Amino acid sequence: MSQEEKQILLKDLSARLLYGVQAKVDGHNNPLRILGIERLNKSTWAWKKGTYVVSFWNDTKCIDQVKPYLRPMSSMTEEEKKEFDDFCVIDEAAWKGNTEVGYKNQAVIMSDGIDWLNAHHFDYHNLIGKGLAIEVPEGMYSIK
């Protein structure tokens, strides 16, 4: 795994913590819920899962051992597409050139859209295609 891929995966997982992301971790048979990411020092990370902590002391292995379970974008239902479509708009003020107000509003819309994708466990970084994530088995996440 390249350094760039490690950074993408780390950023992606960090954004998903509030949404109960689960991952396959080498050495564990069952999916583990990632509750936090803790940097112990410049080159080591600890991943908090469930009620215990698994520490990875070798930086080159820590992220390589973790693959989140995510939904491909293609698995979005028609109902979800309609819901997500609300975030695929351009703010009216930004459209009319009022950047001071419009860009702030646009940032909120985009941020809310990313939060929605994370809450529904969608793979918008194409981590599955890059071999950095695993497609969710049916029924793993209960999506509201």
C-alpha positions in Angstrom: 0.0 0.0 0.0 1.4 3.4 -1.0 1.8 6.3 1.4 -0.9 8.1 -0.6 -3.3 5.1 -0.2 -2.6 5.0 3.5 -3.5 8.7 3.9 -6.7 8.3 1.9 -7.8 5.3 4.0 -6.9 7.1 7.2 -8.8 10.2 6.3 -11.8 8.2 5.2 -11.9 6.1 8.3 -11.5 9.2 10.5 -14.6 10.8 8.9 -16.6 7.6 9.5 -16.0 7.1 13.2 -19.3 8.7 14.3 -21.3 6.4 12.0 -20.2 3.0 13.4 -17.9 1.9 10.6 -16.8 -1.7 10.8 -13.7 -3.2 9.4 -11.9 -6.5 8.8 -8.7 -6.5 10.8 -6.0 -9.1 10.1 -5.9 -11.6 13.0 -9.7 -11.3 13.8 -12.4 -13.5 12.4 -15.3 -11.1 13.1 -15.8 -7.5 11.8 -14.7 -4.9 14.4 -16.3 -1.5 14.9 -13.7 1.2 14.9 -14.4 3.7 17.7 -11.3 5.8 17.4 -7.9 6.3 15.9 -5.2 7.3 18.3 -1.7 8.3 17.2 0.7 7.1 19.8 3.8 8.8 18.3 5.1 9.8 15.0 5.2 6.3 13.5 2.6 4.2 15.4 -1.2 4.1 15.6 -3.7 2.4 18.0 -7.1 1.5 16.7 -9.9 1.3 19.4 -12.4 -1.3 18.6 -15.4 -2.4 20.7 -14.4 -2.1 24.3 -10.7 -2.9 23.8 -7.7 -1.4 22.1 -5.6 -3.2 19.4 -2.3 -1.4 19.0 -0.2 -1.6 15.9 3.4 -0.9 16.6 4.7 -1.1 13.1 3.5 1.9 11.0 3.8 0.0 7.7 1.5 -2.7 9.0 -1.1 -0.8 11.0 -3.2 0.6 8.2 -2.4 -2.4 5.9 -4.3 -4.7 8.4 -7.5 -2.7 8.3 -10.2 -2.8 5.6 -13.5 -1.1 6.2 -16.7 -2.6 5.1 -18.3 -0.1 2.7 -21.2 0.1 0.2 -20.3 0.7 -3.4 -21.9 3.9 -4.8 -23.7 1.6 -7.3 -25.7 0.0 -4.4 -27.6 3.2 -3.8 -31.3 2.6 -3.9 -33.7 4.8 -5.8 -35.0 6.3 -2.5 -31.4 7.0 -1.4 -30.6 8.6 -4.8 -33.6 11.0 -4.3 -32.4 11.8 -0.8 -28.8 12.3 -1.8 -29.9 14.5 -4.8 -30.8 17.2 -2.2 -27.1 17.7 -1.6 -26.2 17.9 -5.4 -27.3 21.5 -5.8 -25.6 24.8 -6.2 -26.5 27.5 -3.6 -28.5 30.2 -5.3 -26.4 33.0 -3.8 -23.2 31.3 -5.2 -24.9 30.8 -8.5 -25.7 34.6 -8.7 -22.1 35.5 -7.8 -22.5 36.4 -4.1 -19.5 34.4 -3.1 -19.3 35.7 0.5 -22.7 34.2 1.4 -23.0 31.6 -1.4 -19.7 29.8 -0.8 -20.4 29.5 2.9 -23.9 28.1 2.1 -22.3 25.8 -0.5 -19.8 24.5 1.9 -22.6 23.5 4.3 -24.5 21.7 1.6 -21.3 19.8 0.5 -20.4 19.0 4.1 -23.9 17.7 4.8 -23.7 15.5 1.6 -20.4 13.9 2.7 -21.9 13.3 6.2 -24.9 11.6 4.5 -22.6 9.4 2.5 -20.6 8.5 5.6 -23.7 7.7 7.6 -24.9 5.4 4.8 -21.4 3.8 4.5 -20.9 4.7 0.8 -17.5 4.2 -0.8 -17.1 7.7 -2.4 -13.3 7.4 -2.4 -13.5 4.1 -4.5 -11.6 2.3 -1.7 -13.2 -1.0 -2.8 -11.9 -0.6 -6.3 -8.4 0.2 -4.9 -8.4 -3.0 -2.7 -8.5 -0.8 0.4 -12.0 -1.7 1.5 -14.4 -4.6 1.4 -17.9 -4.5 0.0 -20.5 -4.7 2.8 -22.1 -8.1 3.3 -25.9 -7.9 3.2 -27.4 -6.8 6.5 -24.2 -5.6 8.1 -25.4 -2.1 8.6 -28.9 -1.2 9.3 -29.5 1.9 7.3 -32.4 4.1 8.4 
